[in-house]
C-alpha cells in the first residue's frame, strides 16, 4: 500500500480535526470541554466511563477499538439491544468508534496521527503493554509535550502488585470494602454495582481536568496514574481513621452506621425505609413523629453515645413503630417532622421517580441502527455551560471513514485500509440492510 504518508501529505492542523459540521450540528452552544480532543484506548468500564464524562462535557472522543469485535464489553450479556450489550451502552455515548489493528504498521501510523493531535489519551491496559507497542508515556510525550496521558489499572504503575491483573471485584475485595458490606452473620458481599471501576473512572476524569488546568499555566501535559485499588481504599474514609485511632478493624453491620443511631433501614409493611437522625433536634423530632415523645428524655438515649451503647434496646422500639406503616405513610409522617427518610427502592422504582425525571437523570438518544434507547442523564448541573447527551453509543468501527477523512486520508485510502484489514467495522444490522 506504500504506507500512509502518500495519502496523508502535510500534517493536518488541529482546527481541521474538530470539524465545522460537528460544531454546527452537535455542538449548538458552548460546552465546558469544547475543542478538547480525546483518544480513548480504554475498554470495559473505568476508562470508558471517564471518557464518556468528557464527551458529555463537549470533548471529541475517538474510541480506538481492537478487532475483531472491539471493546470486550460489547459482548457482555444478555441483555442486548440489537446485538449491542447494555453494559457497553452504559458508558460509551458521545463517542466515535474507530476499529483499528495496532499490530499492522499502518494501524500504528494512524494511531500516531491521532496522538500527535490529541489533548488527552486514556488507557487501561496492564502496565507495560503500551510501552511494548511503542506508545508508552515517554514516547508519546516526546512527540506531543502537551498531551495528558491517563492510565487506569488495577494496582497502579508502581508497587509490587503493579503487573497483576485487576478487575472491579478484586479491588473491592482487597480494599476491605467487601468485608464491610453485608450483615454480621453472612459472608462478605460485593456492592450492587461496579464501584471500583466507577470510582476510578471519576478520579481519572478529575485528574484530567486538573492536568488541563495545570497545562493552561505550564503549557505542558503530564502522566496521570489511577488505580482501582487506590480508589477503593480512598472510600474507606472514617472507617480507616477509626482503625488508625483504635487498632480495631471495623466489622460489617448491614445498614447500621458505626457512629450514629438511628441511621439505617427499617422494615415497613411493604418494604424498607432508611431513617437518619444525626443531632439532638432530629432525635427529639423523630421520637415525636413515631409516637413516643417521652423517649427523647430517657437517660439511656440522651446523647448520641448513649443511643449507640443502648442500640439493642432502641432498635426494637423504632422497628415496632415503623412496621405499622407503609413506606409512603412513614415517608409522609417523618417528612412532616423534618426527618431524613427515604424508601429502599428497586432500580425500576428509582428510574420512574418524578424527582429523577425532574432532574433530567433519564434521557433518550436514538441510533440510526438500533433505534431509540434510554440512558442515564448527567449528574453535574451547570448554569451556563451544561453538558449534553448528543450521540448514542456507536457501532464498532462506525466512524472509521469520518475519523480517517478528518486525518486527511482519501476515500480510496480508507477503502484500501479496510481491504487490508487495518481498519475494522461491525456489519450493518439486518434492519439497516432492509432499509437501504
C-alpha positions in Angstrom: 0.0 0.0 0.0 3.0 2.2 0.2 2.3 3.4 3.8 0.0 6.2 4.9 2.4 9.1 4.1 1.4 9.3 0.5 -2.3 9.5 1.5 -1.8 12.0 4.4 0.5 14.5 2.8 1.1 17.5 5.0 0.2 17.3 8.7 -3.4 18.2 9.3 -4.0 21.3 11.6 -5.8 20.5 14.9 -8.6 23.0 13.9 -9.3 20.8 10.9 -9.7 17.8 13.1 -12.6 19.4 15.0 -15.0 19.6 12.1 -17.1 22.5 11.3 -20.0 20.1 10.7 -19.7 18.7 14.2 -19.7 22.2 15.7 -22.7 23.3 13.8 -24.9 20.2 14.3 -24.0 18.5 17.6 -22.5 21.5 19.5 -25.2 24.2 19.3 -23.8 26.0 22.4 -20.6 26.1 24.3 -19.8 23.1 26.4 -17.0 23.1 29.1 -14.6 20.8 27.1 -15.3 22.1 23.6 -12.2 21.8 21.4 -10.6 19.1 23.7 -9.7 16.0 21.7 -9.5 12.7 23.5 -8.1 9.4 22.2 -9.8 6.6 24.1 -7.7 3.4 24.2 -9.7 2.0 27.1 -12.3 -0.7 27.4 -14.8 -2.3 29.8 -15.9 0.4 32.4 -13.3 2.5 34.3 -11.7 4.2 31.3 -14.9 4.4 29.1 -16.8 6.0 32.0 -14.0 8.7 32.2 -14.1 9.4 28.5 -17.9 9.4 28.4 -17.9 12.1 31.1 -15.5 14.1 29.0 -17.7 13.5 25.9 -20.8 14.6 27.9 -19.0 17.9 28.6 -18.2 18.5 25.0 -14.8 16.8 24.3 -14.5 15.0 21.0 -13.7 11.4 21.9 -12.4 8.9 19.4 -12.7 5.4 20.8 -10.0 3.2 19.3 -11.1 -0.5 19.4 -9.2 -3.6 18.5 -10.5 -6.2 16.0 -12.4 -8.4 15.6 -15.2 -7.3 18.0 -14.0 -4.1 19.6 -14.4 -3.3 23.3 -14.8 -6.6 25.2 -17.9 -5.3 27.0 -19.8 -5.1 23.6 -20.3 -8.9 24.0 -21.1 -8.9 27.8 -24.7 -10.0 28.1 -27.6 -10.6 27.9 -29.3 -8.3 27.9 -28.6 -6.9 24.4 -30.2 -4.2 22.2 -29.9 -5.3 18.6 -26.8 -7.3 19.4 -25.2 -4.4 21.4 -24.6 -5.2 25.1 -26.4 -2.9 27.5 -23.2 -3.0 29.6 -21.4 -1.3 26.7 -24.2 1.2 26.1 -23.9 2.4 29.7 -20.5 4.1 29.3 -20.0 4.9 25.6 -22.3 7.6 24.4 -20.9 10.8 22.9 -18.0 9.0 21.2 -16.8 8.0 17.7 -15.6 4.4 17.1 -12.5 3.6 15.1 -11.8 -0.1 14.6 -8.0 -0.2 14.3 -5.5 -3.1 14.0 -2.5 -1.9 16.0 -0.5 -4.9 15.0 -0.3 -3.6 11.5 2.3 -0.8 10.7 -0.4 1.3 9.0 -2.5 0.9 12.1 0.3 2.2 14.3 0.8 5.1 12.0 -2.8 6.1 12.2 -2.7 6.0 16.0 0.3 8.2 15.9 -1.6 10.7 13.8 -4.3 10.7 16.4 -1.9 11.0 19.3 0.0 13.9 17.7 -3.2 15.9 17.7 -4.7 14.8 21.0 -5.1 16.8 24.2 -5.8 13.6 26.2 -5.2 9.9 25.9 -6.9 7.4 28.3 -5.8 3.8 28.5 -6.4 1.0 30.9 -4.1 -1.8 29.7 -1.9 -3.6 32.2 1.3 -1.6 32.9 3.9 -2.2 30.2 1.6 -3.2 27.4 1.5 0.1 25.6 5.3 0.6 26.1 5.9 -2.7 24.3 3.7 -1.5 21.4 5.7 1.7 21.3 3.0 4.0 22.7 4.2 4.5 26.3 4.0 7.9 28.0 7.7 8.8 27.3 7.3 8.0 23.6 4.0 9.9 23.2 5.1 12.9 25.3 8.3 13.2 23.3 6.2 13.8 20.2 3.4 15.8 21.9 4.5 17.6 25.0 1.0 19.0 25.7 -0.6 15.6 25.9 -2.3 14.4 29.1 -1.7 10.7 29.4 -4.1 9.0 31.8 -3.5 5.4 32.8 -6.1 3.4 34.8 -5.1 0.0 36.1 -5.9 -2.4 38.9 -3.0 -1.6 41.1 -1.2 1.4 39.5 2.0 1.9 37.7 4.2 1.3 40.8 4.4 -1.1 43.7 4.9 -4.9 44.0 1.4 -5.6 42.6 1.6 -3.4 39.5 1.7 -6.2 37.0 -1.2 -8.2 38.4 -4.4 -8.4 36.5 -7.1 -6.4 38.3 -10.9 -6.2 38.0 -13.5 -4.4 39.9 -14.4 -7.4 42.2 -10.8 -7.9 43.0 -10.3 -4.3 44.0 -13.5 -4.3 46.1 -12.3 -7.4 48.0 -8.7 -6.3 48.6 -9.7 -2.8 49.7 -11.6 -4.0 52.7 -14.9 -2.8 51.4 -16.4 -6.2 50.7 -15.5 -7.3 54.3 -17.6 -4.2 55.4 -20.5 -5.0 53.1 -23.3 -7.3 54.2 -24.6 -8.5 57.5 -22.6 -9.8 60.5 -24.0 -13.3 60.2 -23.4 -13.5 56.4 -20.4 -13.7 54.1 -18.7 -10.6 52.6 -20.7 -9.1 49.7 -19.8 -7.2 46.6 -21.5 -3.9 46.1 -24.5 -3.9 43.8 -22.7 -2.0 41.1 -19.0 -2.0 39.8 -18.0 0.7 42.4 -14.2 0.2 41.9 -14.5 0.9 38.2 -16.8 3.8 38.7 -14.7 5.5 41.3 -11.6 5.0 39.3 -13.3 6.5 36.2 -14.4 9.5 38.2 -10.9 10.0 39.7 -9.5 9.8 36.2 -11.9 12.4 35.0 -10.9 14.7 37.9 -7.2 14.1 37.3 -7.6 15.0 33.6 -9.4 18.2 34.5 -6.7 19.1 37.0 -4.0 18.4 34.4 -5.8 20.6 31.8 -5.8 23.4 34.4 -2.1 22.9 35.0 -1.3 22.8 31.3 -3.0 26.2 31.0 -0.3 27.6 33.2 2.7 25.5 32.2 2.0 24.7 28.5 2.8 21.0 29.2 0.8 17.9 29.8 1.7 15.1 32.2 1.0 11.5 33.1 -1.9 10.5 35.4 -1.8 7.2 37.3 -5.1 5.9 38.6 -5.5 2.6 40.4 -8.8 0.8 41.1 -7.4 -0.4 44.5 -6.3 3.2 45.4 -9.8 4.5 44.6 -11.5 1.9 46.7 -9.1 2.4 49.7 -9.8 6.1 49.5 -13.5 5.4 50.1 -12.8 3.9 53.5 -12.6 7.4 54.9 -13.9 7.3 58.5 -13.5 3.5 58.7 -9.8 3.9 58.1 -9.4 6.7 60.7 -11.4 4.6 63.2 -8.9 1.8 62.7 -5.9 4.2 63.0 -7.3 5.5 66.3 -8.3 2.2 67.9 -6.3 -0.5 66.2 -9.6 -2.4 65.7 -10.8 -3.4 62.2 -14.5 -2.3 61.7 -16.9 -5.1 61.1 -19.8 -5.4 58.7 -23.1 -4.4 60.2 -25.8 -4.4 57.5 -27.2 -0.9 57.1 -26.3 0.1 60.6 -23.9 3.1 61.0 -20.9 2.6 63.3 -21.3 6.0 65.0 -24.9 7.2 64.6 -28.2 5.7 65.9 -30.7 5.6 64.2 -29.1 5.7 60.8 -30.2 2.6 58.8 -33.0 0.7 57.1 -36.2 -0.2 58.9 -38.9 -2.6 57.7 -42.3 -1.1 56.8 -45.4 -3.0 55.7 -44.4 -3.0 52.1 -40.7 -2.7 52.1 -37.9 -0.8 53.7 -37.2 2.8 54.6 -33.9 4.5 55.6 -34.1 6.8 58.6 -31.3 9.1 59.8 -31.3 11.3 62.9 -27.9 12.8 63.4 -28.4 15.5 66.0 -30.4 16.2 69.1 -33.1 18.2 67.4 -33.7 15.4 64.9 -33.8 12.9 67.7 -36.5 14.8 69.5 -38.5 15.2 66.3 -38.1 11.5 65.5 -39.5 10.5 68.9 -42.5 12.8 68.4 -43.1 11.5 64.9 -43.1 7.9 65.9 -45.4 8.4 68.9 -43.1 8.2 71.9 -42.0 11.8 72.7 -41.1 10.7 76.2 -38.2 8.6 74.8 -36.3 11.8 73.9 -35.6 12.5 77.5 -35.0 8.9 78.5 -31.5 8.7 80.1 -30.5 5.6 78.1 -30.9 7.5 74.9 -30.0 11.1 76.0 -26.9 11.5 73.8 -25.6 10.0 70.6 -23.1 7.9 72.6 -25.9 6.7 74.8 -28.0 5.7 71.8 -25.1 3.8 70.4 -24.4 2.0 73.7 -28.1 1.0 74.1 -28.7 0.2 70.4 -30.1 -3.2 71.1 -32.8 -1.6 73.3 -33.6 1.3 71.0 -33.8 -0.6 67.7 -36.8 -2.7 68.6 -38.8 0.4 69.6 -38.3 2.0 66.3 -38.9 -1.3 64.4 -42.3 -1.6 66.1 -43.4 1.9 65.2 -42.2 1.8 61.5 -43.6 -1.7 60.9 -47.1 -0.4 61.4 -46.8 1.9 58.4 -46.4 1.5 54.7 -43.4 3.2 53.1 -45.5 6.1 51.9 -47.0 6.5 55.3 -43.6 6.5 57.0 -42.3 9.0 54.5 -45.2 11.4 54.9 -45.1 11.2 58.7 -41.4 11.7 59.1 -41.1 14.4 56.5 -43.7 16.4 58.5 -41.2 16.4 61.3 -38.2 17.3 59.0 -36.6 13.9 59.4 -34.3 12.5 56.7 -36.2 9.5 55.3 -36.3 7.7 52.0 -37.5 4.4 50.6 -35.2 1.5 49.7 -36.1 1.5 46.0 -35.7 -1.1 43.3 -33.9 0.0 40.2 -37.3 0.1 38.4 -38.8 2.3 41.1 -36.0 4.9 41.1 -35.9 5.2 37.3 -39.6 6.0 37.4 -39.3 8.5 40.2 -40.6 12.0 39.4 -37.6 13.6 41.2 -35.2 11.8 38.9 -37.1 12.9 35.8 -37.3 16.5 37.0 -33.5 16.4 37.3 -33.2 15.0 33.7 -31.5 11.9 35.0 -33.2 9.8 32.4 -32.8 10.8 28.8 -33.2 9.2 25.3 -30.9 9.0 22.4 -31.6 7.5 19.0 -29.1 5.5 17.0 -29.7 5.1 13.2 -29.3 1.3 13.6 -30.6 0.2 17.0 -33.1 3.0 17.4 -34.2 5.0 20.5 -32.9 3.9 23.9 -33.0 5.5 27.3 -29.8 6.4 29.2 -28.9 7.9 32.5 -28.5 11.7 32.4 -25.7 13.9 33.5 -25.4 14.4 37.3 -23.3 17.6 37.1 -25.7 20.5 36.6 -24.1 23.7 35.3 -25.9 27.0 34.9 -24.1 28.4 31.9 -22.2 25.6 30.2 -24.1 22.4 30.9 -23.1 19.1 29.4 -25.3 17.3 26.8 -26.2 13.9 25.6 -25.5 14.3 21.9 -24.9 11.0 20.2 -25.8 7.4 21.1 -23.1 4.8 21.7 -21.5 3.8 18.4 -21.3 0.6 16.5 -17.9 -1.0 16.3 -16.0 1.0 13.7 -19.0 3.2 12.9 -16.9 6.3 12.3 -13.8 4.8 10.6 -14.3 6.8 7.4 -15.2 10.1 9.2 -12.2 9.9 11.5 -9.7 8.9 8.8 -11.0 11.6 6.4 -10.6 14.1 9.1 -7.0 12.9 9.4 -6.5 13.7 5.7 -6.9 10.3 4.1 -8.7 9.9 0.9 -11.8 7.7 0.3 -9.7 5.3 -1.8 -7.1 5.1 1.0 -9.8 4.2 3.6 -11.2 1.6 1.2 -7.7 0.1 0.8 -7.1 0.0 4.6 -10.4 -1.8 5.0 -9.5 -4.4 2.4 -6.1 -4.8 4.1 -7.8 -5.4 7.5 -6.1 -2.4 9.0 -9.4 -1.0 10.0 -12.5 -3.0 11.0 -16.2 -2.4 11.5 -19.2 -4.4 12.5 -21.5 -5.5 9.8 -24.7 -3.4 9.4 -27.7 -4.8 11.3 -30.4 -6.7 9.4 -32.8 -3.8 9.9 -30.4 -1.4 8.3 -29.8 -3.7 5.4 -33.5 -4.0 4.9 -33.9 -0.2 4.9 -31.2 0.5 2.3 
